[in-house]
Amino acid sequence: MADVLVLIDDLFFQAKLTETARHVGVALEMVSTGEALLSAAAANSPKLVLVDLNARGGSLEALERLHQAGNPVPVIAFLSHVQVELAERARAAGCQQVLPRSKFTAELAAILRQAKP
């Protein structure tokens, strides 16, 4: 069972997440589509959900469905800093935090520690 569920389709950033999670001591499960996120969230009860809002697999729609289902797990999303409208839509869909990718990257270890067992 993973501590952190991540929706991301960027292979380079997946490697950074994996390395940081290993260093921090948390288990990750990565999915590349919104449907996979919904299935994994229902099956695994992660402590934290991270979402790349630029993933091509329906990330915003998955967030909306998680929120509608009453998801209690904290959700942190990240995106390009210029995507203001998308950030607002993610907040409306239940994200506790929406961060620019640069800030998310800088704070990644601290973010992952939130799910540490």
C-alpha distances in whole Angstrom, upper triangle without the diagonal:
4,7,9,10,13,16,18,21,22,22,24,22,18,19,20,17,15,18,18,14,15,18,16,14,11,8,9,8,12,14,18,19,19,18,15,14,15,13,10,11,12,9,6,8,8,10,12,13,16,18,21,24,26,23,25,23,24,22,24,24,20,21,24,22,19,22,24,21,21,18,17,15,17,18,19,21,23,26,30,32,35,33,34,34,30,29,31,30,26,27,29,25,23,22,23,24,25,26,28,26,28,27,24,24,26,24,20,20,21,19,15,16,16,12,13,12
4,5,7,10,13,15,18,19,19,20,18,15,16,17,13,12,15,15,11,12,15,14,11,8,5,5,6,9,12,16,17,17,17,14,13,14,13,10,10,12,11,7,8,6,8,9,10,12,15,18,21,23,20,23,21,21,19,22,22,19,19,22,21,18,20,23,21,20,17,16,13,14,15,16,18,20,23,26,28,31,29,31,31,27,26,28,27,23,24,26,23,21,20,20,21,22,22,24,23,25,24,20,20,22,20,17,16,17,15,12,13,13,10,10,10
4,7,10,14,16,19,20,20,21,18,16,17,17,13,12,15,13,10,12,14,12,10,6,5,6,8,11,14,17,19,18,19,16,14,15,15,12,11,13,13,9,8,5,5,7,9,11,14,17,20,22,21,24,22,22,19,21,22,19,18,21,21,17,19,22,20,19,15,14,11,12,13,14,16,18,22,25,27,30,28,29,30,26,25,26,26,22,22,25,22,20,18,17,18,20,20,23,21,23,21,18,19,20,17,14,14,14,12,9,10,10,6,7,8
4,6,10,12,16,17,17,18,15,13,15,14,11,11,14,12,9,12,14,12,11,7,6,5,6,8,11,14,16,15,17,14,11,13,14,11,10,13,13,10,9,5,6,5,6,7,11,13,16,19,17,20,19,19,16,18,19,16,15,19,18,15,17,20,19,18,14,14,10,10,10,11,13,15,18,22,23,26,25,26,26,23,21,23,22,19,19,22,19,17,15,15,15,16,17,19,18,20,19,15,16,18,15,12,12,13,10,8,10,9,7,9,11
4,7,10,13,15,16,17,14,12,15,15,11,12,15,14,11,14,17,15,14,11,9,6,5,6,8,11,12,12,13,10,8,10,11,8,7,11,11,9,9,6,8,6,5,6,8,11,14,16,14,17,15,15,13,15,16,13,13,16,16,13,15,18,17,17,13,14,10,11,9,11,12,14,17,20,23,25,23,24,24,21,20,22,21,17,18,20,17,16,14,15,15,16,17,19,17,20,19,15,16,19,17,14,15,16,13,11,13,13,10,13,14
4,6,10,11,12,14,11,9,12,12,9,10,14,13,11,14,17,16,16,12,11,7,6,5,6,8,10,10,12,10,8,11,12,10,10,14,14,12,13,10,11,9,6,5,6,8,11,13,11,14,12,13,11,13,15,12,12,16,16,14,16,19,18,19,15,16,12,12,10,10,10,11,14,17,20,22,20,22,22,18,17,20,19,15,17,19,17,16,14,15,14,14,15,16,14,17,17,13,14,17,16,12,14,15,12,11,14,14,12,15,17
4,7,10,12,14,11,10,13,14,11,13,16,16,15,18,20,19,19,16,14,11,9,6,5,5,7,7,10,8,6,10,12,10,11,14,15,14,15,13,14,11,8,6,5,6,9,10,7,10,9,10,7,11,12,10,10,14,14,13,15,18,18,19,16,17,14,14,11,11,9,11,12,16,18,20,18,20,20,16,16,19,17,14,16,18,15,15,13,16,15,14,15,16,14,17,18,14,15,19,18,15,17,18,15,14,18,17,16,19,21
4,6,8,10,8,7,11,12,10,12,15,15,15,17,19,19,20,17,15,12,10,7,6,5,8,9,12,11,10,13,15,13,14,18,18,17,18,16,17,14,11,8,6,5,8,8,6,9,9,11,9,12,14,12,13,17,17,16,19,21,21,22,19,21,18,17,14,12,10,10,11,14,17,19,17,20,20,16,16,19,18,15,18,20,18,18,16,18,16,15,15,15,12,16,17,13,14,17,17,14,17,19,16,15,19,19,18,20,23
4,6,9,8,8,11,13,12,13,16,17,17,19,21,22,22,20,18,14,13,9,8,5,8,11,13,12,12,15,17,16,17,20,21,20,21,19,21,18,15,12,10,8,10,9,6,7,8,11,10,14,16,14,16,19,19,19,22,24,24,25,22,24,21,20,17,16,14,13,13,15,18,20,18,21,21,18,18,22,20,18,21,23,20,21,19,21,20,18,17,17,14,17,19,16,16,20,20,17,20,22,19,18,22,23,21,23,26
4,6,5,6,9,10,10,12,14,15,16,18,20,21,22,20,19,15,14,11,11,9,12,14,17,15,15,19,20,19,20,23,24,23,24,21,22,19,16,13,11,9,11,9,7,10,11,14,13,16,18,18,18,22,23,22,24,27,27,28,25,26,23,22,19,17,14,13,12,13,17,19,18,21,22,18,19,22,21,19,22,24,22,23,20,22,20,18,17,16,12,15,17,15,14,17,18,16,18,21,19,18,22,23,22,24,26
4,5,5,6,9,10,10,13,14,15,17,19,20,21,19,18,14,14,11,11,10,14,17,19,17,17,21,21,19,21,24,24,23,24,22,23,20,18,15,14,12,15,13,11,13,14,17,16,20,22,20,21,25,25,24,27,29,29,30,27,28,25,24,21,19,17,16,16,17,20,22,21,24,25,22,22,26,25,23,25,28,26,26,23,25,23,21,20,18,15,17,19,17,15,18,19,16,19,21,20,18,22,23,22,24,26
4,5,5,7,9,10,11,13,15,16,17,19,20,19,18,15,16,13,14,13,17,19,22,20,19,23,24,22,23,27,27,25,26,23,24,21,19,16,15,13,16,14,13,15,17,20,18,21,24,23,23,26,27,26,28,31,31,32,29,29,26,24,22,19,17,15,15,16,19,21,21,24,26,23,23,26,26,23,26,29,27,27,24,25,23,21,19,17,13,15,17,15,12,16,17,15,17,20,19,18,21,23,22,23,26
4,5,5,6,9,10,11,12,14,15,16,18,17,16,13,14,11,13,12,15,18,20,18,17,21,22,20,21,25,25,23,23,20,21,18,16,12,12,10,13,12,11,14,16,18,16,19,22,20,20,24,25,24,25,29,29,29,26,26,23,21,18,16,14,12,12,14,17,19,19,22,23,20,20,23,23,20,23,26,24,24,20,22,19,17,15,14,10,12,14,11,9,13,14,11,14,17,15,14,18,19,19,20,23
4,5,5,6,9,10,10,12,14,15,16,14,13,10,10,8,10,10,14,16,18,16,15,19,20,17,18,22,22,20,21,18,19,16,14,12,12,11,14,13,12,15,15,18,16,19,21,19,20,23,24,22,25,28,27,28,24,25,21,20,18,16,15,13,15,17,20,22,21,24,25,22,21,25,24,21,23,26,24,23,21,22,20,18,17,17,13,15,16,13,12,15,16,12,14,17,15,14,17,19,18,19,21
4,5,5,6,9,10,11,12,14,15,14,14,11,12,11,13,14,17,20,22,19,19,22,23,20,21,25,24,22,23,20,21,18,17,15,15,14,18,17,15,18,19,21,20,23,25,23,23,27,27,26,28,31,31,31,27,27,24,23,20,19,18,16,17,19,22,24,24,27,28,25,24,28,27,24,27,29,27,27,24,25,22,21,19,19,15,16,18,15,12,15,16,13,14,17,16,14,18,20,19,19,22
4,5,5,6,8,10,11,12,14,14,14,12,14,12,15,16,19,21,23,21,20,23,24,21,22,26,25,23,23,20,20,17,16,14,15,13,17,17,16,19,20,22,20,23,25,23,23,27,28,26,27,31,30,30,27,27,23,21,19,17,16,14,16,17,19,22,22,25,27,24,23,26,26,23,25,28,26,26,22,23,20,19,17,16,13,13,14,12,9,11,12,9,11,14,13,12,15,17,17,18,21
4,6,5,6,8,10,10,12,11,10,8,10,10,13,14,17,18,21,18,17,20,21,18,18,22,22,19,19,16,16,14,13,10,12,12,15,16,15,18,19,20,18,20,23,21,20,24,25,22,24,28,27,27,23,23,19,18,16,14,14,13,15,17,19,22,22,24,26,22,21,25,24,21,23,26,24,23,19,20,18,17,15,16,12,14,14,11,9,12,11,8,9,12,11,9,12,14,14,14,17
4,6,5,6,9,10,10,9,9,7,9,9,13,14,18,20,21,18,17,21,21,18,19,22,21,18,19,16,16,15,14,13,15,15,18,19,17,20,20,22,20,23,25,22,22,26,26,24,26,29,28,28,24,24,20,20,18,17,17,16,19,21,23,26,26,28,29,26,25,28,28,24,26,29,26,25,22,22,21,21,19,19,16,17,18,14,13,15,15,11,11,14,13,11,13,16,14,14,17
4,5,5,6,9,10,10,11,10,13,13,16,18,21,23,25,22,21,24,25,21,22,26,25,22,22,19,19,17,17,16,17,17,21,21,20,23,23,25,23,26,28,26,25,29,30,27,29,32,32,31,27,27,23,22,21,19,19,18,20,22,24,27,27,29,31,28,27,30,30,27,28,31,29,28,24,24,22,22,20,20,17,17,18,15,12,14,14,11,10,14,14,11,13,16,16,15,18
4,5,5,6,8,9,10,10,13,14,17,19,22,23,25,23,21,24,25,21,21,25,24,21,21,17,17,15,16,14,16,16,20,21,20,23,24,25,22,25,27,25,24,28,28,26,27,31,30,29,26,25,21,19,18,16,17,16,19,21,22,26,26,27,29,26,25,28,28,25,26,29,27,25,22,22,20,20,18,18,15,15,15,12,10,11,11,7,6,10,10,8,10,13,13,12,16
4,5,5,6,5,7,7,11,12,15,18,21,22,23,20,18,21,22,18,18,22,21,18,18,14,14,13,13,12,15,16,20,21,20,23,23,24,21,24,26,23,23,26,27,24,25,29,28,27,23,22,18,17,17,15,17,17,20,22,24,27,27,28,30,27,25,28,28,24,25,28,26,24,21,21,19,20,18,19,17,17,17,14,12,14,12,9,7,10,10,7,9,11,10,10,12
4,6,5,6,7,9,12,14,17,20,23,24,26,23,21,24,24,20,21,24,23,19,20,16,16,16,17,16,19,20,23,24,23,26,26,27,25,27,29,26,26,30,30,27,29,32,31,30,26,25,21,21,20,19,20,20,23,25,27,30,30,32,33,30,28,31,31,28,29,32,30,28,25,24,23,24,22,23,20,20,20,17,15,16,15,12,10,13,13,10,11,14,13,11,13
4,6,8,10,12,15,17,20,23,26,27,29,26,24,27,27,23,24,27,26,22,22,19,18,17,18,18,20,21,25,25,25,28,28,29,27,29,31,29,28,31,32,29,30,34,33,32,28,27,23,22,21,20,21,21,24,25,27,30,30,32,34,31,29,32,32,29,29,33,31,29,26,25,23,24,22,23,20,20,19,17,15,15,14,11,8,11,13,10,10,14,13,11,14
4,6,9,11,15,16,20,23,25,26,28,25,23,25,26,22,22,25,24,20,20,16,15,14,16,16,19,20,24,25,24,28,28,29,26,28,30,27,26,29,30,27,28,31,30,29,25,23,20,18,19,18,20,20,23,25,26,30,29,30,32,30,27,30,30,27,27,30,29,26,23,22,21,22,20,22,19,19,18,15,14,14,12,10,7,9,10,7,7,10,10,8,11
4,7,10,13,16,19,22,25,26,27,24,22,24,24,20,20,23,22,18,18,15,14,14,16,16,20,21,25,26,25,28,28,29,26,28,30,27,26,30,29,26,28,31,29,28,24,23,19,19,19,19,21,22,25,27,29,32,32,33,34,31,29,32,32,28,28,31,29,27,24,23,22,24,23,24,22,22,21,18,17,18,16,13,10,12,12,9,8,11,10,7,9
4,7,10,13,16,19,22,22,23,20,18,20,20,17,16,19,18,14,14,11,10,11,13,13,17,19,22,24,22,26,25,26,23,25,27,23,22,26,26,22,24,27,26,25,21,19,16,16,16,16,18,19,23,25,27,30,29,30,32,29,27,29,29,25,25,28,26,24,21,20,20,21,21,22,20,21,20,17,16,17,15,12,10,11,11,7,7,9,7,6,7
4,7,10,13,17,19,20,21,17,16,18,18,14,14,17,15,12,13,10,10,11,12,13,16,18,21,23,21,24,22,24,21,24,25,22,21,25,24,21,23,26,24,24,20,19,16,16,16,17,18,20,23,26,28,31,29,31,32,28,27,29,28,25,26,28,25,23,21,21,21,22,22,23,21,23,22,18,18,20,17,14,13,14,13,9,11,12,9,9,9
4,6,10,13,15,16,17,14,12,15,15,11,12,15,14,11,12,9,10,10,10,10,13,14,18,19,17,20,19,20,18,20,22,18,18,22,21,19,21,24,23,22,19,18,15,15,14,14,16,17,20,23,25,28,26,28,29,25,24,26,26,22,23,26,23,21,19,19,19,20,19,21,19,20,20,16,16,18,17,13,13,15,13,9,12,13,10,11,12
4,7,10,12,13,14,11,10,12,12,8,10,13,12,10,11,9,11,11,10,10,12,14,17,18,15,18,16,17,16,19,19,16,17,20,19,17,20,22,21,21,17,18,15,15,14,15,16,17,20,23,25,28,26,28,28,24,24,26,25,21,23,25,22,21,19,20,20,20,20,22,19,22,22,18,18,21,19,16,16,18,15,12,15,16,13,14,15
4,7,10,11,12,9,8,12,12,9,11,14,14,12,14,12,14,12,10,9,10,11,14,15,12,14,13,15,13,16,17,14,15,19,18,17,20,22,21,22,18,19,16,16,14,14,14,15,17,20,23,25,23,25,26,22,22,24,23,19,22,24,21,20,18,20,19,19,19,20,17,20,20,17,17,20,19,15,17,19,16,14,17,17,15,17,18
4,6,8,9,6,6,10,10,8,10,13,13,13,15,13,16,14,11,10,10,11,13,14,10,12,9,12,11,14,15,12,14,17,16,15,18,20,19,21,18,19,17,17,15,15,14,15,17,20,23,25,23,25,24,21,21,23,21,18,21,22,19,19,18,20,20,19,20,20,18,21,22,18,19,22,21,18,20,21,18,17,20,20,18,20,21
4,7,9,7,8,11,12,11,13,16,16,16,18,16,19,16,13,12,10,10,11,11,7,8,6,9,9,13,13,11,14,17,16,16,19,21,20,22,19,21,19,19,16,16,14,15,15,18,22,23,21,23,22,19,20,22,20,18,21,22,19,20,18,21,20,19,19,20,17,21,22,19,19,22,22,19,21,23,20,19,22,22,20,23,25
4,5,5,6,9,10,11,12,14,15,16,18,17,19,17,13,13,10,10,11,11,8,7,4,6,7,10,10,8,11,14,13,13,17,18,18,20,18,20,18,19,16,16,14,15,16,19,22,23,20,22,21,17,19,21,18,16,19,20,17,18,17,20,20,19,20,20,19,22,23,20,21,25,24,21,24,25,22,21,24,24,22,24,26
4,5,5,6,9,10,10,12,14,15,16,15,18,16,12,12,9,10,10,12,9,9,6,5,5,8,7,5,8,10,9,10,13,14,14,16,15,17,16,16,14,15,13,15,16,19,22,23,19,21,20,16,17,19,16,14,17,17,13,15,15,18,18,17,19,20,19,23,23,20,22,25,24,22,24,25,21,21,24,23,21,24,26
4,5,5,6,9,10,11,12,14,16,16,19,17,14,15,13,14,14,15,12,12,8,8,9,11,9,7,10,12,10,11,14,15,14,17,15,18,17,18,16,18,16,19,19,23,26,26,23,25,23,19,20,22,19,17,20,19,16,17,17,21,21,21,23,24,23,26,27,23,25,28,27,24,27,27,24,23,26,25,22,25,26
4,5,5,6,8,10,10,12,14,14,17,16,13,13,12,14,15,16,12,13,9,10,10,13,12,9,12,14,12,12,16,17,15,18,15,18,16,18,16,17,16,18,20,23,26,27,24,26,25,21,22,23,21,18,21,21,18,18,18,21,21,21,22,24,22,26,26,22,23,27,26,23,24,25,22,21,24,23,20,23,24
4,5,5,6,9,10,10,11,11,14,12,9,10,9,12,13,14,12,13,10,10,8,11,11,7,9,12,10,9,13,14,13,15,12,15,13,14,12,14,13,16,17,21,24,25,22,23,23,19,19,21,18,15,18,18,15,15,14,17,18,18,19,21,20,23,23,20,21,24,23,20,22,22,19,18,21,19,17,20,21
4,6,5,6,9,10,11,11,14,13,11,12,12,14,15,17,15,15,12,11,10,12,10,7,9,10,8,7,11,12,10,12,10,13,12,14,13,15,15,18,20,23,26,27,24,25,23,20,20,21,18,16,18,18,14,14,15,17,19,19,21,23,23,26,26,22,24,27,25,23,24,25,21,20,23,21,19,22,22
4,6,5,6,9,10,12,15,15,13,15,14,17,18,20,17,17,14,13,13,15,14,10,12,14,11,10,14,15,12,15,13,15,14,17,16,18,18,21,23,26,29,30,27,28,27,23,24,25,22,19,21,22,18,18,18,21,22,22,24,26,25,29,28,25,26,29,27,24,26,26,23,21,24,22,20,22,22
4,5,5,6,8,9,12,12,10,13,13,16,18,19,17,18,14,15,14,16,15,12,13,16,13,11,15,16,14,15,13,14,13,15,14,16,17,19,22,25,28,30,27,28,27,24,23,25,23,20,21,22,18,18,18,19,21,21,23,25,24,27,26,22,24,27,25,22,23,23,20,18,20,19,16,19,19
4,6,6,6,7,10,10,8,11,12,16,17,19,17,19,16,15,13,15,14,11,11,13,11,9,12,14,11,12,9,11,9,12,11,14,15,18,21,25,27,29,26,27,26,22,22,23,21,17,19,19,16,15,15,16,18,19,21,24,23,26,25,21,23,26,23,21,22,22,18,17,19,17,14,17,17
4,6,6,9,12,13,12,15,16,19,20,22,20,21,18,17,16,17,16,12,13,15,12,9,13,13,10,11,9,11,11,14,14,17,19,22,24,28,30,32,29,29,28,25,24,25,23,20,21,21,17,16,17,19,21,22,25,27,26,30,29,25,27,29,27,24,25,25,22,20,22,20,17,20,19
4,6,9,13,14,13,16,17,21,22,24,21,23,19,19,18,20,19,15,16,18,15,13,16,17,14,15,13,14,13,16,16,19,21,24,26,30,32,34,31,32,31,28,27,28,26,23,24,24,21,20,20,22,23,25,27,29,28,31,30,26,28,30,28,25,25,26,22,20,22,20,17,19,18
4,6,9,11,11,14,16,19,21,24,21,23,20,20,18,20,20,16,16,19,17,14,17,18,15,16,13,13,11,14,15,18,19,22,25,29,31,33,31,31,31,27,26,28,26,23,24,24,21,19,19,20,22,23,25,27,26,29,28,24,25,27,25,22,22,22,19,17,18,17,14,15,15
4,7,9,10,13,16,19,21,24,22,24,21,21,18,20,19,16,15,18,16,12,15,17,14,13,10,10,8,11,13,16,18,21,24,28,30,32,30,30,29,26,25,26,24,21,21,22,19,17,17,17,19,21,23,26,25,28,26,23,24,26,23,21,21,21,18,16,17,15,12,14,13
4,6,7,10,13,17,19,22,20,22,20,20,17,19,19,15,15,18,16,13,15,18,15,14,11,10,7,9,10,13,15,18,21,25,27,29,27,28,28,24,23,24,23,19,20,21,18,16,15,15,17,19,20,23,22,24,23,19,21,23,20,17,17,17,14,12,13,12,8,11,11
4,7,10,14,17,19,22,21,24,22,22,18,20,21,17,16,18,18,14,15,18,16,15,11,9,6,7,9,12,15,18,21,25,26,29,27,27,27,24,22,23,23,19,19,21,18,16,14,13,15,17,19,22,21,23,21,18,19,21,18,15,15,14,12,10,11,8,5,8,9
4,7,10,14,16,19,18,21,19,19,15,17,18,15,13,16,16,13,14,17,16,15,11,10,6,5,6,8,11,14,17,21,22,25,23,23,24,21,19,20,20,16,16,18,16,13,11,11,12,14,15,18,17,20,18,14,16,18,15,13,13,12,9,8,10,8,6,10,11
4,7,10,12,15,14,17,16,15,12,13,15,11,10,13,14,10,12,15,15,14,10,10,7,6,5,6,8,11,15,18,20,22,20,21,21,18,16,18,17,13,14,16,13,12,9,10,11,12,14,16,15,18,17,13,15,18,15,13,14,14,10,10,13,11,9,13,15
4,7,9,12,12,15,14,14,10,12,14,12,10,14,15,13,14,17,17,17,13,14,10,9,6,5,6,8,11,15,17,19,17,18,19,16,14,16,16,12,13,16,14,12,9,11,10,10,11,13,12,15,14,10,12,15,13,11,13,13,9,9,13,12,11,14,17
4,6,9,8,11,11,11,7,9,11,10,8,12,13,12,13,17,17,17,14,15,13,11,7,6,5,6,9,13,15,17,15,16,16,13,12,14,13,10,12,14,12,12,9,11,10,9,10,12,11,14,14,11,13,16,15,13,16,16,12,13,16,15,15,18,21
4,5,5,9,10,10,7,9,12,11,11,14,16,15,16,19,20,21,18,19,16,14,11,9,6,5,6,10,12,14,12,14,15,11,11,14,13,11,13,16,14,14,12,14,12,10,10,10,9,12,13,10,12,15,15,13,16,17,14,15,18,18,18,21,23
4,6,8,9,9,6,7,10,10,10,12,14,14,15,18,19,20,18,20,17,15,12,10,6,6,5,9,11,12,10,12,12,8,8,11,10,8,11,13,12,13,11,14,12,9,10,10,10,14,14,12,14,17,17,16,19,20,17,18,21,20,20,23,26
4,6,9,9,8,9,12,13,13,15,17,18,19,21,23,23,21,23,21,19,15,13,10,8,6,8,11,12,10,13,13,9,11,14,13,11,15,17,15,17,15,17,15,12,12,11,10,14,15,14,15,18,19,17,21,22,19,20,23,23,23,26,29
4,6,7,6,9,11,11,12,15,16,16,18,21,21,23,20,22,20,19,15,14,11,10,9,12,15,16,13,16,16,12,14,17,15,13,17,18,16,17,16,19,17,14,15,14,13,16,18,15,16,20,20,18,21,22,19,19,23,23,22,25,27
4,6,7,10,11,12,14,16,17,18,20,21,22,24,22,25,22,22,18,17,14,14,12,14,18,18,15,18,17,14,16,18,16,15,19,20,17,19,18,21,20,17,18,17,16,19,21,19,20,23,24,22,25,26,23,23,27,26,25,28,31
4,6,9,9,9,12,14,14,15,17,19,19,21,20,22,21,20,17,17,14,15,14,17,20,20,17,20,19,15,17,19,16,15,19,19,16,18,17,21,20,18,19,19,18,22,23,20,21,25,25,22,25,26,23,23,26,26,24,27,29
4,6,5,6,9,10,11,12,14,16,17,19,17,20,19,19,15,16,13,14,14,17,19,19,16,18,16,13,15,16,13,12,16,16,13,15,15,19,18,17,18,19,18,22,23,20,22,25,25,23,26,27,23,23,27,25,24,27,29
4,6,5,6,9,10,11,12,14,15,17,15,18,16,15,12,12,9,11,11,14,17,18,14,16,15,11,12,14,11,9,13,14,11,12,12,15,15,13,15,16,15,19,20,17,19,22,21,19,22,23,19,20,23,22,21,24,26
4,5,5,6,9,10,11,12,14,16,14,17,16,15,12,12,10,11,11,14,16,17,13,14,12,9,10,11,8,6,10,10,8,10,10,14,14,12,14,16,16,20,20,18,20,23,22,21,24,24,20,21,24,23,22,26,28
4,5,5,6,9,10,11,12,15,14,17,17,17,14,15,13,15,15,18,20,20,16,17,15,12,13,14,10,9,12,11,8,11,12,16,17,15,18,19,20,23,24,21,24,27,26,24,27,27,23,24,27,25,24,27,29
4,5,5,6,9,10,11,13,11,15,14,14,11,13,12,14,15,19,21,22,18,19,17,14,15,15,12,10,13,13,9,11,11,15,16,15,18,19,19,23,23,20,22,25,24,22,25,25,21,21,24,22,21,24,26
4,5,5,6,9,10,11,9,12,11,11,8,10,9,12,14,17,19,20,17,17,15,12,12,13,10,7,9,9,6,7,8,11,12,12,15,17,18,21,21,18,21,23,22,20,23,22,19,19,22,20,19,23,24
4,5,5,6,9,10,10,13,13,14,11,13,12,15,16,20,21,21,18,17,15,13,13,12,9,8,10,8,5,7,9,13,14,14,18,20,21,24,23,21,24,27,25,24,26,26,22,23,25,23,22,26,27
4,5,5,6,9,9,13,13,14,13,15,15,18,19,23,24,25,21,21,19,16,17,16,13,12,13,12,8,10,12,15,17,17,20,23,23,27,26,23,26,29,27,25,28,27,23,23,26,23,22,26,27
4,6,5,7,5,9,9,11,10,13,13,17,19,22,24,25,22,21,20,17,16,16,14,12,13,12,8,8,10,13,15,16,19,22,22,25,24,21,24,27,24,23,25,24,20,20,23,20,19,22,23
4,5,5,6,8,10,10,10,13,13,17,19,22,23,24,21,20,18,16,15,15,12,10,10,9,6,5,8,11,14,15,18,21,22,26,24,22,25,27,24,23,25,24,20,21,23,20,20,23,24
4,5,8,11,13,14,13,16,17,20,22,25,26,27,23,23,20,18,18,17,14,13,13,11,8,9,12,14,17,18,22,25,26,29,28,25,28,31,28,27,29,28,24,25,27,24,23,26,27
4,6,9,11,14,14,17,18,22,24,27,28,29,26,25,23,21,21,20,17,15,16,14,11,11,14,16,19,20,23,26,27,30,29,26,29,31,29,27,29,28,24,24,26,23,21,25,25
4,6,9,11,12,16,17,21,24,27,28,29,26,25,23,21,20,19,17,15,15,13,11,9,12,13,17,19,22,25,26,29,28,25,28,30,27,26,27,26,22,23,24,21,19,23,23
4,6,8,9,13,15,19,21,25,26,28,25,24,23,20,19,19,17,14,14,14,11,9,10,12,15,17,20,23,24,27,25,22,25,27,24,22,24,22,19,19,20,17,16,19,20
4,7,9,13,15,19,22,26,26,29,26,25,24,22,20,20,19,16,15,15,13,10,11,11,14,17,20,23,24,26,24,21,24,26,23,21,22,20,17,17,18,15,14,17,17
4,6,10,13,16,20,23,24,27,24,24,24,21,19,19,18,15,14,16,13,10,10,10,12,15,17,21,21,23,21,18,21,22,19,18,19,17,14,14,15,12,10,14,15
4,7,10,14,17,21,21,24,21,21,21,19,16,17,16,13,12,14,12,9,7,6,9,11,14,17,18,20,18,15,18,19,16,15,16,14,11,12,13,10,10,13,15
4,7,10,13,17,18,20,18,18,18,15,13,14,14,10,10,12,10,7,5,6,7,9,11,14,15,18,16,13,16,18,15,14,16,15,11,12,14,11,11,15,17
4,7,10,14,15,17,16,16,16,14,11,13,13,9,10,13,11,9,6,6,5,6,8,11,11,14,12,9,12,14,12,11,13,12,9,10,13,11,12,15,18
4,7,11,12,14,12,13,14,10,8,11,11,8,9,12,11,10,7,8,6,5,6,9,9,12,11,9,12,14,13,12,15,15,11,13,16,14,15,18,21
4,7,9,11,10,11,13,10,8,12,12,9,11,14,14,13,10,11,8,5,5,5,5,9,9,7,9,12,12,11,15,15,12,14,17,16,17,20,23
4,6,8,7,9,11,8,8,11,12,10,12,15,15,15,12,14,11,8,7,5,5,9,10,9,11,13,14,14,17,18,15,17,20,20,21,24,27
4,5,6,9,11,9,9,13,14,13,15,18,18,19,16,17,14,10,8,5,6,8,10,10,12,14,15,16,19,20,18,20,23,23,24,27,30
4,6,7,10,10,9,12,14,13,14,17,18,19,16,17,13,10,8,5,7,8,9,11,12,14,15,16,20,20,18,21,24,23,25,27,31
4,6,9,9,9,12,14,14,15,18,19,20,18,19,16,12,11,8,10,12,13,14,16,18,19,20,24,24,22,24,27,27,28,31,34
4,6,5,6,9,10,11,13,15,15,17,15,17,14,11,11,9,11,13,14,15,17,19,19,20,24,24,21,24,27,26,27,30,33
4,6,5,6,9,10,11,13,14,16,14,16,13,10,11,10,13,15,15,16,18,20,20,21,25,24,22,24,27,26,27,30,33
4,5,5,6,9,10,11,12,15,14,16,14,11,13,13,15,18,18,18,21,23,23,23,27,26,23,26,29,27,28,32,34
4,5,5,6,9,10,10,13,12,14,13,10,11,11,13,16,17,16,19,21,21,21,24,24,21,23,26,25,25,29,32
4,5,5,6,9,10,11,9,11,9,6,8,9,12,14,14,13,17,18,18,18,22,21,18,21,23,22,23,26,29
4,5,5,6,9,10,10,11,10,8,11,12,15,18,17,17,20,22,21,21,25,23,21,23,26,23,25,28,31
4,5,5,6,9,9,12,12,10,13,14,16,20,19,18,21,23,22,22,26,25,21,24,26,24,25,28,31
4,5,5,7,6,9,9,7,10,12,14,17,17,15,18,21,19,19,22,21,18,20,23,20,21,25,27
4,5,5,5,7,7,7,11,13,16,18,17,16,19,21,19,19,22,21,18,20,22,19,21,24,27
4,5,7,10,11,11,14,17,19,22,21,19,23,25,23,23,26,24,21,23,25,22,23,27,29
4,6,9,11,11,15,17,19,22,21,19,22,24,23,22,25,24,20,21,24,21,21,25,27
4,6,9,10,14,17,18,21,20,18,21,23,21,20,23,21,17,19,21,18,18,22,24
4,5,7,10,13,15,18,16,14,17,19,17,17,19,18,14,16,18,15,16,20,22
4,7,10,14,16,18,15,13,17,18,15,16,18,15,12,15,16,13,15,18,20
4,6,10,12,14,11,10,14,15,12,13,16,14,11,14,15,13,15,18,21
4,7,9,12,10,9,13,14,13,13,16,15,12,15,17,16,17,20,24
4,6,8,6,6,9,11,10,11,14,13,11,14,17,16,18,20,24
4,5,5,6,9,10,11,12,15,15,13,16,19,18,20,23,26
4,6,5,6,9,10,10,14,14,13,15,18,18,19,22,25
4,5,5,6,9,10,13,14,13,15,18,19,21,22,26
4,5,5,6,8,11,11,11,14,16,16,18,20,24
4,6,5,6,9,10,8,10,13,13,15,17,21
4,5,5,8,10,9,11,14,15,16,18,22
4,6,8,9,10,12,13,15,17,18,22
4,6,5,6,9,10,11,14,15,19
4,5,5,6,9,10,12,13,17
4,5,5,6,9,11,11,14
4,5,5,7,10,10,14
4,5,6,8,10,13
4,5,6,7,11
4,5,5,9
4,6,9
4,6
4
